[in-house]
Every structure is written in structure tokens, then in C-alpha cells.
Amino acid sequence: MTPIIETQSLVKVYRADGVETPALRGVDLAVAPGEFVSIMGPSGCGKSTLLYLLGLLATPTEGTVRIDGQDAGTLGDGGRTRLRRRHIGYVFQRFNLLPTLSAEENVGLPMRLRGERPGSAPREMLRAVGLEEKRRRRPNQLSVGEQQRVAIARALATRPTVLLADEPTGNLDSEASDRVMDLVGRLHRGTGQAIVLITHNRQVADRADRLIRMHDGRLVDA
Amino acid sequence: MLPLANILARPLRTAVSVLAVGVGVALFLVLVGLTGMLDEIARRTTQVEAHLMVWPASDQVVVSGGLPAEKVEKDLEGVAGVEHAIPVLRWPFKMAGRVQNVYGIRPEDWRYFASEDQILEGRALADGPEMVIDARLAAAGGYRVGQTVERWGHAFRIVGIAKEGVAGRVFMPIDTVGEALQQTSRRASFFYVRVVDPSHVAAVREAIRERGLNVFTLEEFYDVLASSFIDMDLVIGSVVFVAGFVCFLVILLTVYTMVIERTHEIGILKGIGASRAQVFGLVLSEAGLIAGAGIVTGFLLTWGGRALILHLQPLWTVEIPPLRYLLAALLAAGGTLLGAAQPAARAARQDPVESLRYE
């Protein structure tokens, strides 16, 4: 089966004031459609950098990222944006909801960016994450757990083929964390999207089909 | 949705930006509108049933207070092609709190200045210590037909109110003005001249010029008068330019601050699929909303400013043709979008990962 997302010899080096800091040192990863993969590793090992590269938010120093067989390195900024819109949903650790918009507007925003009219889809997504009643609330009127559920609804609103989640439970207490992961698991089973999830939490990581460890910019236990 | 939500999230800053654009629009419209006052004077002065104006050389004005009316009239009417010479003796005269140029004319010449239907109330000018004023002066000073105005020991009765737009705001018989000025012989400040055949105006003008008199067609005189206001236009133009530039800087600073402040949000937008063009468009849309609100505010300020000016100075003219509103709107929108373009381009170029890390 063709991987939905695949990297080959991925290297990322950050340069600042003449100093080079390698973040990834040759990462080969393949995620099958519908697969749930979690990545664990200590802080600074390159997990978030890997996720940014998989989400086409950053470009690698060396190596390739393929999404659904398409080499992102051959695309310009516009092409990468289109590929990201079509395939990638992103859940951030800090939720990253837009503070001036309601929950419903936040969920509908990716559709608007794709040039689609959201219609009732955001409301249905919020119903799926148990927040339909709070759809008109702004992020600061929601608890952190609720904000993360809104962020998940937003990431899934465009039915992406891959959901990238960067420590989605990192800012949540254990109860909220369980609820969010139950939700992720339920949505994953319902939609069949591939998930790449970064976490420090072993219990969260164990919910995945496959656990990968990272250390010092490399996958050490795939 | 998002641009509106964003500008409403910072109401004070948005209000200041909107006000900056509004003040710029209002300054442009009102100040340029005030130049209409000068144009209105030039237009009125040449709004006479005549073809030429004859002025004394400047030394004649200083030495003798004008042209010897009877002699010059005789000279002018001796020129081939001249139908009639109309002497005018001007006299500065304070009414409604401002100095007016009284037009001293022969009552029988009134028909060249206004037709019967231009007398709104009362009658046209006859002999004696009387005056006809225009409707605007009447409204500004609260004057009525039958009222007497006293100046320098003379009493002048208002016998008629004429429609606005005739050459002067105040008309009196030329002999009355001469007596008030204690002239021993009739003099004229200038003459209007009617020619028999308007197609021969140029030839008649040359013939008058050969007699050593300053002569202009009414069109030339209008141009001379209008160009004499050029310094005023320059001052007003400079003020308008400075106002426009300050507005531009306010918008540039506002949008620049807005972009810096929302660096993280721009990262989020890119993270969820916004293209560079969409981010650029979003910032420009916010600036466009500010411009739109600023233009409406500017129109309201213009309306209020114009009403205030006309209340305080009823004889001033603030002429704002509809096309000038359109021009002001285009300039404000153009200036705002230009001011926003650089910050918008900066936002569009922002690295999404750096933006997401930005606190």
C-alpha cells in the first residue's frame, strides 16, 4: 500500500547567527493510510520539527517529504499550501484557536480558506466533539479541554487524510486528556484518517497502532 | 468575518485609525471646498450681460480714486463696435459683519446685472439713498426690504432682494455712492462694455487698448482673478498634502502594529491552510474596512464642518461637487491600501513555524 505520508533521509538544520543546529539527522518514516502512529521522545529531540516538515509548514534542509505520493519538494509555496489544505489537519499543543472568532467560526475557517462555504459542517463537527451548545463561545469562554476539542474539530473539519497532532494533551489535566484521546480514537475509527501524534505521555502514546521513539534527531525505535 | 472580528477586537485603535482617515477626508473636502469661495467671487464678477471690462491703470486708482466716468464713457462709446459702457463705482461697505463691495451703478443699467425675475422681493434699483442686496446677504444679516442701514452718517433703505449670483452682493445708485464718498465729479472704478457684435470682441478690445486703457474680455478677467488666488490654492494644497501624509503614516503604523501583534495568529492561519495571498488579502481587507469606515466618517465630518463654517461665516462658500466626494474616497482608499501594503506583504512572507513560536 502506498504510504499516505513518507519521508526519506530527512535532515533539518536551523541556522542562526552563523551557528548551525541540527534538528533532524536523517529521518525515514512511512505512515499508511488510516494508521495511527505516535512519536515519543525527550524535549529537543526534533519531534515538533518533524511534524512541521510533515505538515509542510517548513522545508527540509535535505531529504524528501511525500504526501499521497506527491513530492512536496518539487512544489512552490502555493503548491505546498494546496497540498496541505487537501491532506493535512493540524492540532497544536496550545490549541491555537483564533481569539476573535467563536468556536463555530474557528471550526469553519479551514473550509473558508479552501474557498468552501462551511454551511452546517462546523456545527456538526462541534456536535461530534460534544460542544454544539457552546458553538458561539469564544476561546476565552471555554475551558482548556474544550478549546482542544474545538481545535480537533477544526483540524478534522475539512476531512483531511492525515491528522498531525503536536502534544494535543500537553496542556490538559488527566481527565481532560482522557476525554480528548477518547475523542481522537473515536474519530479515527469513524473516519479512517491517518494520525501522527507527538506526546510525552506513555498512556497517550499507547493508544496508537504504532509507537516510534525519537532521540537526537533520529528515529531510534520504529 | 475574520477581518471584521479582528478590527473590532481593538476598538480604540480602530477608532483612532478610522478618525485619522476621516479627518484626512474632511480636511481635503472642506479646504478644497473653500477654494470654491474664490471661484464664486470670480464667477459672480463676470456674471454680467457684457463682453469686456475696462480698468484704470493702477496709478490712476491711487492718484484719483478711479476713472473719470463721463470722459471714459464718452471715449468708450466712441469706439467703433461699442454698444454701451456701464460704469461701476465700488465702495467697501460693512454689512452682516463683513466688508462687502458695493456696486455703484446707474439704475438704468440694472438690467445688465439682473433680469426682472431675479428680483425675489421688492423692486430694482432707482435713484436716491437706497440699495438692492442679494438673498444670501439678506439671509446672513437678517435684512428685509424696507429696512434702513446706516453707515458713516448716511441712511440707505433696502428696496429689493435679488437672487444670489448677480455680480455684487450690494448695489446702490452710482450717484449715491459718489456722494457718500464726497466725490466732486463722477468717477468709476471700472467699466463693463457691451459690444454690438460679439464676434468682433477682439477687434473692439484692441481699439480700446489703443486708447491706453486696461481691457479684458470677461473670460480673461475670470482667469486673471482665478489665477490671483493661486497662492491660496498652494497653501490649501500643502495643508491637504500634509494631512494626507499624516493619515498615510497613521495607517501604516496601525497596520504594521496589527501585523506584529498578530504574528502568532498569522502562523495559525498558515498552519490551517492559508496561502500567502490569503494572508495578504486578510490584512488588506482589514485596512479596507478601516478605510471604508474612515471615508464615511470623513463625509460626516465634512457635512458637520461645512454646516459649522456656514453657521459661523454665512457668506463663505464651501463648494463640494459630488465628483470631489468620489475623488476623496478614492484617495483615502488608495492611501490606506498603500499604507497597508508593506505590512501586509510582510505578514504574507512570515515563516509559519517562526510565527507559531512567536509569543
Interface residues (C-beta under 8 A of the other chain):
Chain A: Y52 G55 L57 A58 D77 G78 T81 R82 R84 R85 I88 Y90 F92 N96 L97 L98 P99 T100 L101 E105 L109 P110 R112 L113 R114 R154 A155 T158
Chain B: M1 L2 A5 N6 L8 A9 H264 E265 G267 I268 L269 K270 G271 I272 G273 A274 S275 R276 A277 Q278 D351 P352 V353 L356
